Amino acid sequence: MLASGNYLAGRSLATVLFLSLRMKRPLFLEGEAGVGKTEIAKVLSAALDRPLIRLQCYEGLDISSAVYEWNYPAQMLEIRLAEAAGTTDRSRIEADIFSERHLIRRPVLQALSSSNGRPPVFLIDELDRTDEAFEAFLLEVLSDFQVTVPELGTIRAAEPPIVIITTNRTREVHDALKRRCLYHWVDYPAAAQELEIIRRKVPGCNETLSRQVVAYVQNLRGLDLFKNPGVAETIDWATALTELDRVALDPETVSDTLGTLLKYQDDIARIDGAEGRKLLEDVKVGLAAAG
């Protein structure tokens, strides 16, 4: 199924994803940035023909942005209209202003509100960027697939959504949340797998260039860089080189295009010199020796 969406997964990832779908448990994906964690949710949504609801996490994310909030301007208008009509029944006014039609559903509530028998894929992306308070709130969502809205009561999913949680491990996520999920570490792909990814994602890339790009990136990850290039950067680099009509790597081309591969100036300055030229020579020698 993943391969049909041009996502090359190892057996262990395919197995844990299968179990997540069968057991209806959230899948917790951990790994470095750019290894393809978010892409799994996108491919899963397309392959299963389910809507994708994405909650992009960030520092300071709160309930009103992630779960729900009330449409205050509409509520105020409702109160003014009630006053103009002479309505004095307090309970009736409260029922009108705190009704479903004034409720703005944010991603969490949207994911729990599917009513067509086809629950969505709910992506909670980069959970490690939020704080522990929001993590604690998610425990109810992931355990019982429900949210409590004080004015309306408990809203429970008729059928649990397919939940994919990703983290770049910038901080540790609490064990209580992990226990509610199946876990998988998404690592950088092996050279053969990454080469096949380039063939699928950048079909116009010359075969020789593809092999050199993959070998160069694989060797780069063995250096002590501030930020290793992920699969996304490998694809970007291969695409950029193809757009420049290159059929093989040379020192000048590598120097000109490092910004598509590395995202920190210290890393670029280190590779854009003697160490980078030696790395390219080693790549070509190694590929020649391998035939």
C-alpha positions in Angstrom: 0.0 0.0 0.0 2.8 2.4 0.9 4.7 1.5 -2.3 1.6 2.4 -4.3 2.1 5.9 -3.0 5.9 5.9 -3.8 6.8 5.4 -0.2 9.5 2.7 0.4 9.1 1.2 3.8 11.0 -1.5 5.5 9.3 -4.6 6.8 9.3 -3.4 10.4 7.6 -0.1 9.6 5.0 -1.9 7.4 4.3 -4.3 10.2 3.8 -1.7 12.9 1.6 0.3 10.6 -0.5 -2.7 9.8 -0.8 -3.4 13.6 -1.8 0.2 14.2 -4.6 0.0 11.7 -5.8 -3.4 12.9 -5.6 -2.6 16.6 -6.9 0.9 16.2 -4.0 2.3 18.2 -2.2 5.6 17.5 1.2 5.2 15.9 4.1 7.2 17.4 6.9 7.8 14.9 10.2 9.2 16.2 13.3 10.1 14.2 15.5 12.9 12.8 13.9 15.6 10.8 13.5 14.8 7.1 13.4 11.0 7.2 9.8 10.8 6.0 7.6 10.6 9.1 5.0 13.1 8.0 5.0 11.6 4.5 3.7 8.3 6.0 0.4 10.0 7.1 0.0 11.7 3.7 0.5 8.5 1.8 -1.8 6.6 4.2 -4.5 9.3 3.6 -4.2 9.0 -0.2 -4.0 5.1 -0.2 -7.1 4.7 2.0 -9.0 7.6 0.5 -9.4 9.3 3.9 -9.2 13.0 4.6 -6.0 14.1 6.2 -6.4 16.4 9.3 -3.1 17.9 10.4 -2.3 19.5 13.7 1.0 21.2 13.4 2.4 21.6 16.8 4.4 24.6 18.1 5.4 26.2 21.4 2.4 27.7 23.1 -0.2 25.6 21.3 -3.4 25.8 23.3 -6.9 24.4 23.4 -8.5 27.2 21.4 -6.0 26.6 18.5 -5.9 22.8 18.6 -9.4 21.6 19.8 -12.2 24.2 19.7 -13.3 27.7 20.4 -16.5 29.6 20.5 -17.5 32.1 17.7 -17.6 35.1 20.0 -18.8 37.7 17.4 -21.7 35.4 16.5 -22.5 34.8 20.2 -22.6 38.6 20.9 -24.9 39.1 17.9 -27.2 36.4 19.2 -27.3 38.1 22.6 -28.1 41.5 21.0 -30.9 40.0 18.9 -32.3 38.3 22.0 -32.3 41.6 23.8 -33.9 43.4 20.9 -36.6 40.7 20.8 -37.2 41.2 24.5 -36.2 37.6 25.4 -35.5 37.3 29.2 -35.3 33.5 29.5 -31.6 33.1 30.6 -31.5 29.4 30.1 -32.9 29.8 26.5 -30.3 32.4 25.7 -27.5 30.3 27.0 -28.7 27.3 25.0 -28.7 29.4 21.9 -25.3 31.0 22.3 -23.6 27.7 23.4 -25.0 25.6 20.6 -23.2 23.5 18.0 -23.7 26.2 15.4 -21.4 28.6 17.3 -18.7 26.0 17.9 -15.6 26.3 15.8 -14.0 22.9 15.4 -10.2 22.9 15.4 -8.2 19.8 14.2 -8.6 17.6 17.3 -12.4 18.0 17.3 -12.6 17.7 13.5 -10.8 14.4 13.8 -13.3 13.1 16.3 -16.4 14.3 14.5 -16.4 12.1 11.4 -20.0 11.0 10.7 -19.7 9.3 7.3 -18.2 6.0 8.5 -14.8 6.8 7.1 -12.7 8.4 10.0 -9.9 10.6 8.9 -6.1 10.2 9.2 -5.2 12.5 12.1 -1.6 13.7 11.9 -0.2 15.3 15.1 3.0 16.6 13.7 6.2 17.5 15.7 4.6 16.9 19.1 7.9 17.6 20.8 7.5 21.3 20.0 4.6 21.7 22.4 4.7 21.7 26.2 3.8 19.0 28.8 0.5 20.6 29.6 -0.8 20.0 26.0 0.6 16.4 26.1 -1.4 15.8 29.3 -4.5 17.0 27.5 -3.9 14.6 24.6 -4.1 11.6 27.0 -7.9 11.7 27.1 -8.0 12.1 23.3 -5.7 9.1 22.7 -7.2 6.8 25.4 -10.9 7.3 24.8 -11.0 9.3 21.6 -13.2 11.9 23.2 -13.0 15.6 24.2 -15.0 17.3 27.0 -16.5 20.7 26.1 -17.8 22.1 29.4 -20.8 23.9 27.8 -21.8 20.8 25.7 -20.5 17.8 27.5 -18.3 15.0 26.2 -17.9 14.6 22.4 -16.9 11.0 21.6 -15.8 9.7 18.2 -18.2 7.3 16.6 -15.2 5.5 15.1 -11.6 6.3 16.1 -9.5 8.2 13.6 -6.2 6.8 12.3 -3.7 8.7 14.5 -0.1 9.3 13.4 2.1 11.2 15.9 5.6 12.4 14.9 8.4 13.9 16.9 12.0 15.0 16.0 13.1 14.2 19.6 14.1 17.7 20.5 12.8 16.7 23.9 11.5 13.6 25.5 7.7 12.9 25.3 6.1 11.6 28.5 5.8 7.8 28.9 2.1 8.1 29.7 1.5 9.3 26.1 3.8 6.8 24.6 2.1 3.9 26.4 -1.1 4.7 24.5 0.6 4.2 21.1 2.6 1.7 19.1 6.1 3.0 18.6 8.6 3.0 15.6 11.9 4.7 15.1 12.2 6.0 11.5 15.9 6.0 10.5 17.8 7.3 7.5 17.4 4.8 4.6 20.2 2.5 3.5 21.9 3.5 0.2 20.0 1.0 -2.0 16.7 2.2 -0.6 17.6 5.9 -0.9 18.6 5.3 -4.5 15.2 3.8 -5.3 13.6 6.8 -3.6 15.5 9.1 -6.0 14.4 6.9 -9.0 10.8 7.3 -8.0 10.7 10.9 -6.8 13.1 12.3 -9.4 12.6 10.1 -12.5 14.5 12.6 -14.7 17.7 12.2 -12.7 20.6 10.6 -14.6 21.5 7.1 -13.2 25.1 8.0 -12.7 24.2 11.3 -11.0 21.6 9.5 -8.8 24.2 7.0 -7.5 26.7 9.8 -6.8 24.1 11.9 -5.0 23.1 9.0 -2.8 26.7 8.0 -2.0 27.7 11.6 -1.3 24.7 12.1 1.1 25.3 8.8 2.8 28.9 9.8 3.4 27.9 13.2 4.7 25.8 11.6 7.4 28.9 10.0 8.7 30.5 13.3 9.4 29.9 15.3 12.6 27.5 17.9 11.1 25.2 20.2 13.0 22.3 18.9 10.9 22.5 15.8 8.7 20.6 16.0 5.4 17.4 14.0 5.4 15.7 12.2 2.6 13.8 15.4 1.7 17.1 17.2 1.2 18.4 14.4 -0.9 15.4 14.6 -3.2 15.7 18.4 -3.4 19.4 18.2 -4.3 18.7 15.6 -7.0 15.9 17.7 -8.4 18.1 20.9 -8.4 21.0 19.1 -10.2 18.5 17.7 -12.8 17.1 21.2 -13.3 20.7 22.3 -14.0 21.1 19.5 -16.6 24.0 17.9 -14.7 24.8 14.2 -15.4 27.6 13.9 -12.8 28.9 15.7 -9.7 31.9 18.0 -9.9 33.4 20.3 -7.2 31.9 23.5 -8.7 28.4 22.1 -9.0 28.5 20.7 -5.4 29.7 24.1 -4.1 26.9 26.0 -6.0 24.1 23.8 -4.8 25.0 23.0 -1.2 22.2 25.2 0.0 19.6 22.7 -1.2 21.3 20.0 0.8 22.6 21.7 4.0 20.7 24.3 6.0 23.4 25.7 8.4 26.2 28.0 7.3 28.8 26.3 9.5 28.1 22.9 7.8 28.2 24.5 4.3 31.5 26.3 5.1 33.0 23.1 6.3 32.0 21.0 3.2 32.6 23.9 0.7 36.3 23.3 0.8 39.0 20.7 0.9 36.9 18.3 3.0 34.1 18.5 0.5 36.4 17.8 -2.5 38.0 14.8 -0.7 34.5 13.5 0.0 33.6 13.8 -3.7 36.8 12.0 -4.7 36.1 9.2 -2.2 32.5 8.8 -3.6 33.7 8.5 -7.2 36.5 6.1 -6.3 34.1 4.0 -4.2 31.5 3.8 -7.0 34.2 3.0 -9.6 35.4 0.2 -7.4 31.9 -1.2 -7.0 31.4 -1.1 -10.8 
